[in-house]
């Protein structure tokens, strides 16, 4: 066969193959290349059909105080100034996840329902239900709701401690009001802290698209198990750039269990002051390459003191889980139950030691006013005073240790360092006293407080 014949044969063979390919495509009813019966099309649809009914859309309505001009505090000026509204209506949207269908429990973010007077959830079948707020924890941004319905579907819980970077992840929520939107990605990082988003941080980072309205929604694995509660995004331009954060489900479940059991969070404490072990400190202590939390002070009579922990110790693990810094230790201990025993690995004088400590609780009675119980004091952190815990010689009353900026408490003029002596003409020396006094009038509080050497009355509406 000469060169011309070879070229003719090759051309004929090519045309024949192309013709057979065209025939194969044209034989397919939907004009797609036919797959053999043994070939499976990759899809998440079967799994999502089971999971989607457990994700709900949340809508809220409420009121927030309008910040007043400082001159409005002057009675003389107020006589001539036009009356301005003290409150404005707010609306919000978000997502939630049904974790107990029988009892109607739903996990969402605290910031989704903050300032809400009424909360509604919408199921996948468009059924709209009014939800009751069971409890909330602003420090971890977790809230628990409850609805009454007989046809709910709950989601199975995964184990977020077993996640690895590179695991596939799927986010489900209500971004921009678009009901039951599904996006996919992977676990980009684990144990993200020091982001300044929440008080206790241990975020799962994912590149599954999370947008406004996704908050409180589900982050699931490919088996349809809940591994996280979508919470925040890093969005310099205001939109999704592939950096989203979810609260690990193991962390969220611990918070939910405490809210269901106690109605509030009882933070675990060791009784130590800590700081990050910087590279310079590690070199100075001959602990190069070691990461952990450096103990700078141990409180007298604390559980850490009883366990034998000393200033200068570097805590590197709790119950075998690595501690990477001060924030890591604070989150780990803060989520433990009061009374629980833990094994603590630490370095002292370049020697690794293991001690056992019993988790203590707050003896200061510190708590943050709940939006449901004390809406007029929202944003103020209160501490019970006693002979053992005085403040500037004062042993009775409630000390305001902190006031969040732009919160209702800040807008009515409360300040850190104020001591509440009486509410609605009733003396208050404990949180229980405060709850009883505020129950006399939900719409107005007459507060008698001490500020430095001055005493004053304040009316909060």
C-alpha positions in Angstrom: 0.0 0.0 0.0 1.5 3.3 -1.1 1.3 6.6 0.8 -1.7 7.8 -1.2 -3.6 4.6 -0.4 -2.7 4.8 3.3 -4.0 8.3 3.5 -7.2 7.3 1.8 -7.7 4.4 4.2 -7.1 6.6 7.3 -9.5 9.2 6.1 -12.2 6.5 5.4 -11.7 5.0 8.9 -12.0 8.4 10.5 -15.2 9.2 8.7 -16.6 5.8 9.7 -15.8 6.4 13.4 -17.3 9.9 13.3 -20.4 8.6 11.6 -20.8 5.8 14.2 -20.4 8.4 17.0 -23.1 10.6 15.5 -25.3 7.6 15.2 -24.7 6.7 18.8 -25.7 10.2 19.9 -28.7 10.3 17.6 -29.9 6.9 18.9 -30.2 8.4 22.4 -33.7 9.7 23.1 -32.5 12.8 24.9 -29.5 13.4 22.6 -27.1 12.6 25.4 -24.3 10.0 25.2 -26.0 6.8 26.5 -24.6 5.4 29.7 -24.4 1.6 30.3 -26.7 0.2 32.9 -23.8 -0.3 35.3 -22.7 3.3 35.2 -24.1 5.6 38.0 -24.4 9.3 37.7 -22.8 11.1 40.7 -25.6 13.0 42.6 -26.4 14.1 46.1 -30.2 14.2 45.3 -31.2 11.0 47.2 -29.4 12.2 50.4 -30.8 15.7 50.1 -34.4 14.4 49.8 -34.0 13.0 53.3 -32.2 16.0 54.8 -34.0 19.0 53.3 -37.2 18.7 55.4 -35.1 19.1 58.6 -33.9 22.5 57.6 -36.3 25.4 58.3 -36.5 29.1 57.4 -36.7 31.6 60.2 -38.4 35.0 60.1 -38.4 37.4 63.1 -40.1 40.6 64.1 -39.1 42.8 67.0 -38.2 46.2 68.3 -35.0 47.9 69.2 -34.4 51.1 71.1 -33.5 54.2 69.0 -30.4 55.9 70.1 -31.3 59.3 71.5 -29.2 62.5 71.3 -27.3 63.1 74.7 -29.1 66.4 75.1 -32.4 64.5 75.4 -31.3 63.6 78.9 -31.6 67.2 79.8 -35.3 67.8 81.0 -35.1 71.5 80.0 -34.1 70.7 76.4 -36.6 67.8 76.2 -39.5 70.3 76.9 -38.8 72.1 73.6 -37.4 69.3 71.4 -39.7 67.4 69.1 -40.7 64.0 70.3 -38.7 61.3 68.6 -39.7 57.6 68.5 -37.8 55.6 71.2 -38.2 52.3 69.3 -38.2 51.0 65.8 -39.5 47.8 64.3 -37.0 45.2 63.0 -37.4 42.2 60.8 -34.9 39.4 60.1 -34.5 36.1 58.2 -32.3 33.1 58.9 -32.2 29.4 59.0 -32.5 26.6 61.6 -32.1 22.8 61.9 -34.6 20.4 63.5 -32.5 18.1 65.8 -35.4 16.5 67.7 -38.6 16.0 65.7 -40.5 14.4 68.6 -40.0 17.4 70.9 -39.8 20.0 68.2 -36.3 21.3 69.1 -34.5 23.5 66.6 -31.0 24.8 66.7 -30.1 28.2 65.2 -27.8 31.2 65.8 -28.4 33.6 68.6 -27.9 36.5 66.3 -30.8 35.3 64.1 -33.3 35.7 66.9 -31.7 38.6 68.8 -34.2 41.4 69.5 -37.1 39.2 68.3 -40.5 39.5 69.9 -42.0 36.9 67.6 -40.3 34.1 65.8 -41.8 32.0 62.9 -40.4 29.0 61.2 -41.3 27.8 57.7 -41.0 24.1 56.8 -40.0 22.8 53.4 -43.7 22.0 52.7 -44.5 25.8 53.3 -46.1 25.1 56.7 -45.6 28.2 58.9 -45.3 27.7 62.7 -44.8 30.1 65.6 -41.7 29.1 67.6 -40.9 29.5 71.3 -37.4 30.5 72.4 -36.1 27.9 74.9 -32.7 29.5 75.6 -29.8 31.4 74.0 -26.1 31.8 74.5 -24.6 34.9 72.9 -21.0 33.8 73.7 -21.2 30.8 71.3 -24.0 32.3 69.2 -26.3 29.3 69.7 -30.1 29.5 70.4 -32.7 26.7 70.8 -36.3 27.0 69.6 -39.3 24.8 70.0 -42.3 24.3 67.8 -45.4 22.1 68.2 -46.1 20.0 65.1 -46.5 16.3 64.5 -44.9 15.9 61.1 -41.4 17.1 61.7 -38.2 15.5 60.3 -35.0 15.7 62.3 -31.5 15.4 61.0 -29.0 12.8 62.3 -26.0 14.3 64.1 -22.4 13.6 63.0 -19.2 13.8 65.0 -17.4 17.1 64.3 -14.4 15.9 66.2 -13.7 13.4 63.5 -13.7 15.9 60.6 -10.6 16.3 58.5 -9.5 19.1 56.2 -10.5 18.1 52.7 -13.8 16.3 53.8 -16.6 17.3 51.5 -19.3 19.5 53.0 -22.8 20.8 52.0 -24.4 23.9 53.3 -28.2 24.3 53.4 -30.1 27.5 54.3 -32.2 30.5 53.4 -29.7 32.9 51.8 -31.3 36.2 50.8 -34.7 34.6 51.5 -34.1 31.9 48.8 -35.7 28.9 50.6 -33.7 25.7 51.0 -30.7 26.6 48.9 -28.0 23.9 48.7 -24.3 24.7 48.1 -21.3 22.4 48.2 -17.6 22.6 49.1 -15.2 21.1 51.5 -13.8 21.6 55.0 -11.1 24.2 54.4 -9.8 24.3 58.0 -10.6 23.3 61.6 -10.4 24.9 65.0 -10.4 28.5 63.7 -10.1 30.9 66.7 -9.3 34.5 67.5 -11.5 35.8 64.7 -13.4 38.2 67.0 -16.8 36.8 65.9 -17.9 35.2 69.2 -16.7 34.8 72.7 -16.0 31.1 72.4 -14.6 30.1 69.0 -13.7 26.8 67.4 -15.0 27.3 63.9 -15.1 24.9 61.0 -14.0 26.9 57.9 -15.6 25.9 54.6 -15.7 27.1 51.0 -19.4 26.0 50.6 -21.2 29.2 49.7 -22.7 30.9 52.8 -24.5 34.2 52.4 -26.8 36.4 54.6 -29.8 34.3 55.6 -27.7 31.1 55.8 -27.0 31.8 59.5 -28.3 29.0 61.7 -28.6 26.6 58.8 -27.0 23.2 58.3 -23.5 22.1 57.3 -23.7 18.4 56.5 -21.4 15.7 55.3 -22.1 13.5 52.2 -24.0 11.0 54.4 -26.5 13.7 55.4 -25.2 14.0 59.0 -25.2 17.4 60.7 -21.6 18.5 61.3 -22.0 22.2 61.9 -24.3 25.2 62.3 -23.5 27.9 59.7 -22.7 31.1 61.5 -20.6 33.7 59.7 -18.6 34.6 56.6 -15.5 36.7 55.8 -16.8 39.1 53.2 -14.7 42.3 52.7 -16.8 43.1 49.6 -20.1 42.2 51.2 -20.5 38.9 49.3 -19.3 35.4 49.5 -15.7 34.9 48.7 -15.4 31.2 49.8 -14.6 31.7 53.4 -17.4 30.7 55.7 -17.5 29.5 59.3 -19.7 27.0 61.1 -20.0 26.1 64.7 -19.0 22.4 65.2 -22.1 20.3 66.0 -20.4 18.7 69.1 -20.0 22.2 70.5 -23.5 23.3 69.6 -25.0 20.1 71.2 -23.2 20.8 74.5 -24.7 24.3 74.6 -28.2 23.0 73.6 -28.0 20.3 76.3 -27.2 22.9 79.0 -29.9 25.3 77.8 -32.5 22.5 77.9 -31.3 21.3 81.3 -30.6 24.6 83.1 -32.1 27.3 80.9 -28.7 29.0 80.9 -25.0 28.2 80.4 -22.9 27.3 83.4 -19.3 28.0 82.2 -16.6 25.7 83.3 -13.6 27.4 85.0 -10.1 26.4 86.1 -9.3 29.6 88.0 -6.2 30.6 85.9 -5.1 33.6 84.0 -3.5 32.6 80.7 -1.8 33.9 77.6 -0.5 32.6 74.3 2.9 31.0 74.4 4.7 33.1 71.8 7.8 31.9 70.0 9.9 34.3 72.1 8.5 33.0 75.3 8.9 29.4 74.1 12.6 30.1 73.4 13.1 31.7 76.8 11.6 28.7 78.5 13.5 26.2 76.4 10.2 24.9 74.9 11.0 25.7 71.3 8.3 24.1 69.0 5.8 23.7 71.8 2.4 25.3 71.4 0.0 25.9 74.3 -1.5 28.3 76.9 0.9 29.8 79.4 -0.5 30.1 82.9 0.4 33.6 84.3 -1.6 33.4 87.5 -3.5 30.8 89.5 -6.3 32.0 91.7 -6.3 31.0 95.4 -8.7 28.2 96.3 -9.4 27.5 92.6 -9.7 24.1 91.1 -6.4 24.7 89.3 -4.7 25.4 92.6 -6.1 22.2 94.1 -4.9 20.3 91.0 -1.3 21.6 91.5 -1.2 23.9 88.5 1.3 26.7 88.9 2.2 30.0 87.3 4.7 29.3 84.5 3.1 26.0 83.5 2.3 25.6 79.8 -0.9 23.7 79.2 -0.7 21.7 76.0 -3.7 19.3 76.1 -7.0 18.6 77.9 -8.3 15.1 77.8 -5.8 14.4 75.0 -7.0 17.2 72.8 -4.3 19.6 71.8 -4.4 23.2 73.2 -2.9 25.6 70.7 -3.2 28.8 72.7 -5.1 30.8 75.3 -8.3 31.0 73.2 -8.2 27.2 72.6 -8.0 26.5 76.4 -10.7 29.0 77.2 -13.1 27.4 74.8 -12.2 23.9 75.8 -12.7 24.5 79.5 -15.7 26.9 79.1 -17.7 24.1 77.4 -17.0 21.5 80.0 -19.7 20.7 82.6 -19.1 22.0 86.2 -17.9 19.1 88.3 -16.4 17.2 85.4 -12.9 15.8 85.9 -10.3 16.4 83.2 -6.8 15.3 82.5 -4.4 18.2 81.8 -1.1 17.8 80.1 1.4 20.6 80.8 5.1 21.5 80.7 6.9 22.6 83.9 10.6 23.2 83.9 10.9 21.5 80.4 9.3 18.3 81.9 5.9 17.1 80.6 3.4 16.3 83.4 -0.2 15.2 83.7 -2.6 16.4 86.4 -6.2 15.8 87.1 -8.5 18.8 87.7 -12.2 19.2 88.6 -14.0 21.8 86.5 -15.2 24.6 88.7 -18.1 27.0 88.2 -18.5 30.8 88.4 -18.8 31.9 92.0 -19.5 35.4 90.9 -23.0 34.7 89.7 -22.2 36.4 86.4 -24.7 36.2 83.7 -25.9 38.2 80.7 -29.5 39.5 80.8 -31.6 37.4 78.5 -33.6 39.0 75.7 -36.7 37.0 76.8 -36.4 37.7 80.6 -34.8 41.1 80.7 -35.3 42.9 77.4 -34.9 46.3 78.9 -31.5 45.4 80.3 -30.2 43.5 77.2 -26.5 44.1 76.7 -25.6 44.5 80.4 -23.5 41.9 82.2 -24.4 41.6 85.9 -22.5 40.3 88.9 -23.9 39.5 92.3 -22.0 41.3 95.1 -21.4 39.7 98.5 -19.0 40.0 101.5 -16.7 37.5 99.7 -17.1 39.4 96.4 -17.3 43.1 97.2 -16.8 46.0 94.8 -15.2 49.1 96.2 -16.4 48.1 99.7 -20.0 47.5 98.5 -21.3 44.1 99.4 -25.0 44.3 98.3 -26.4 44.9 94.9 -25.8 43.9 91.3 -22.6 45.3 89.7 -22.8 46.0 85.9 -19.4 44.7 84.8 -19.9 45.4 81.1 -22.3 47.1 78.7 -22.2 46.2 75.0 -22.0 49.1 72.7 -25.2 50.2 71.1 -27.2 47.7 73.2 -30.5 48.7 74.8 -28.7 48.9 78.2 -26.1 51.3 76.7 -28.8 53.4 74.9 -30.7 54.1 78.2 -27.5 55.3 79.9 -26.3 52.3 81.9 -22.5 52.1 82.4 -20.0 49.6 83.5 -19.3 50.1 87.2 -22.9 51.0 88.0 -24.4 49.2 90.9 -28.1 48.4 90.8 -29.5 48.7 94.3 -33.3 48.4 93.7 -35.7 47.8 90.8 -39.3 48.9 90.9 -38.8 50.0 94.5 -37.6 46.5 95.5 -34.1 45.8 96.7 -32.1 43.5 94.6 -29.1 41.5 95.7 -29.3 38.6 93.3 -30.3 37.7 89.8 -33.4 36.0 91.3 -34.4 39.2 93.0 -33.9 41.1 89.7 -36.2 38.7 87.8 -38.9 39.0 90.5 -38.7 42.8 90.5 -38.8 43.1 86.7 -41.8 40.8 86.6 -43.8 43.6 88.3 -43.5 45.7 85.1 -42.3 44.4 81.8 -42.6 47.7 80.0 -41.0 50.0 82.5 -38.3 49.7 85.1 -37.5 52.2 87.9 -33.9 51.6 88.8 -32.1 53.0 91.8 -28.4 52.8 91.3 -25.0 54.0 92.6 -22.5 55.4 90.2 -19.2 56.2 92.0 -20.1 58.3 95.0 -23.5 59.4 93.4 -26.9 57.8 93.8 -29.6 58.3 91.1 -32.8 56.9 89.8 -33.3 55.9 86.2 -36.5 55.1 84.3 -36.2 52.6 81.5 -39.1 52.2 79.1 
